[in-house]
Amino acid sequence: MSQHTLDSNFSISSIGSVLLVNLKEEIDDKSIKKLLTSLAKAIVKSGSKGVIIDLSNVEVIDSYLASKLSAIASIGSLLKAKAIVCGLKSPTIITLLEFGIKISGVDFALDVNHALEKLKSE
């Protein structure tokens, strides 16, 4: 696994031809903007065909973060890289459903291994 970008609130690394984005619990707006820019550059540089967004460290997803996850999916789609979100915990999923927060344009997986399997099967 090689490291592309390391920030105090996120990291981007590669597993073969797939980029893995790990978000920290307290990611702020400035870091999200940096993530979007860094991820686009990493996809272009690496030629990755898949992006896994690991949210296992995130307890709360608000509508702003959900919209930015959709933006990540859009960036990936424009650059021919499929986005998969993984690591959502049950309380987080329930909260998303209760508040009607939707994350569009992404596929979901239980964990990083499941996400890798999904990307390999396509």
C-alpha positions as CSV (number, residue, x, y, z in Angstrom):
1,M,0.0,0.0,0.0
2,S,1.4,3.4,-1.0
3,Q,0.5,6.7,0.5
4,H,-0.6,9.5,-1.8
5,T,-1.9,12.2,0.6
6,L,-1.9,12.4,4.4
7,D,-3.8,15.1,6.2
8,S,-4.7,15.3,9.8
9,N,-8.4,14.6,8.9
10,F,-8.0,12.1,6.0
11,S,-5.5,10.0,4.1
12,I,-5.4,8.7,0.5
13,S,-3.5,5.6,-0.2
14,S,-3.5,3.0,-3.0
15,I,-4.1,-0.7,-2.9
16,G,-3.1,-1.9,-6.4
17,S,-5.2,0.1,-8.8
18,V,-7.7,1.3,-6.2
19,L,-7.5,4.4,-4.1
20,L,-8.5,4.1,-0.4
21,V,-9.7,7.2,1.4
22,N,-9.8,7.1,5.2
23,L,-11.8,9.8,6.8
24,K,-11.3,10.8,10.5
25,E,-14.2,11.5,12.8
26,E,-13.8,15.3,12.9
27,I,-13.2,16.3,9.3
28,D,-13.9,20.0,8.7
29,D,-15.0,21.9,5.6
30,K,-11.5,23.0,4.7
31,S,-10.2,19.4,4.9
32,I,-13.1,18.2,2.8
33,K,-12.3,20.7,0.0
34,K,-8.6,19.6,0.2
35,L,-9.7,16.0,0.0
36,L,-11.8,16.6,-3.2
37,T,-8.8,18.3,-4.9
38,S,-6.2,15.8,-3.6
39,L,-8.4,12.9,-4.7
40,A,-9.0,14.2,-8.2
41,K,-5.2,14.6,-8.6
42,A,-4.5,11.1,-7.2
43,I,-7.1,9.5,-9.6
44,V,-5.5,11.2,-12.6
45,K,-1.9,10.5,-11.5
46,S,-2.6,6.8,-10.6
47,G,-5.2,6.0,-13.3
48,S,-7.2,4.3,-10.6
49,K,-10.5,2.7,-11.7
50,G,-11.9,2.6,-8.2
51,V,-12.1,4.7,-5.0
52,I,-13.1,3.2,-1.6
53,I,-14.2,5.7,1.0
54,D,-13.7,4.1,4.4
55,L,-16.0,5.7,7.0
56,S,-15.3,3.3,9.8
57,N,-13.9,6.2,11.9
58,V,-16.9,8.4,11.3
59,E,-19.7,8.3,13.8
60,V,-21.9,11.1,12.4
61,I,-22.7,11.9,8.8
62,D,-24.5,15.2,8.4
63,S,-26.1,16.4,5.1
64,Y,-23.0,18.5,4.3
65,L,-20.7,15.5,4.5
66,A,-23.2,13.3,2.6
67,S,-23.3,15.9,-0.2
68,K,-19.5,15.9,-0.3
69,L,-19.5,12.1,-0.5
70,S,-21.8,12.4,-3.5
71,A,-19.3,15.0,-4.9
72,I,-16.5,12.4,-4.5
73,A,-18.6,9.9,-6.5
74,S,-19.1,12.5,-9.2
75,I,-15.4,13.3,-9.4
76,G,-14.7,9.6,-9.6
77,S,-17.3,9.1,-12.3
78,L,-16.0,11.9,-14.4
79,L,-12.5,10.4,-14.1
80,K,-13.8,6.8,-14.8
81,A,-13.2,5.6,-11.2
82,K,-16.2,3.9,-9.4
83,A,-16.8,5.1,-5.8
84,I,-17.7,2.7,-3.0
85,V,-18.4,3.8,0.6
86,C,-17.7,1.3,3.3
87,G,-17.4,1.0,7.1
88,L,-20.8,2.6,8.0
89,K,-21.9,1.5,11.5
90,S,-25.5,0.6,12.3
91,P,-26.2,3.8,14.3
92,T,-24.9,5.9,11.5
93,I,-27.1,4.1,8.9
94,I,-30.1,4.5,11.1
95,T,-29.5,8.2,11.6
96,L,-29.1,8.7,7.8
97,L,-32.4,6.9,7.3
98,E,-34.2,8.8,10.1
99,F,-33.2,12.2,8.7
100,G,-33.7,11.3,5.1
101,I,-30.1,12.0,4.2
102,K,-29.1,10.4,0.9
103,I,-25.7,9.7,-0.6
104,S,-26.2,9.5,-4.3
105,G,-23.9,8.1,-7.0
106,V,-22.0,5.7,-4.7
107,D,-22.2,2.0,-4.1
108,F,-21.9,0.6,-0.6
109,A,-19.9,-2.3,1.0
110,L,-19.6,-3.6,4.5
111,D,-15.8,-3.1,4.7
112,V,-12.7,-2.5,2.7
113,N,-12.3,-6.2,1.7
114,H,-15.9,-6.3,0.5
115,A,-15.4,-3.1,-1.5
116,L,-12.3,-4.5,-3.1
117,E,-14.2,-7.6,-4.1
118,K,-17.0,-5.5,-5.6
119,L,-14.5,-3.5,-7.7
120,K,-12.7,-6.7,-8.9
121,S,-15.9,-8.2,-10.1
122,E,-16.7,-5.3,-12.4
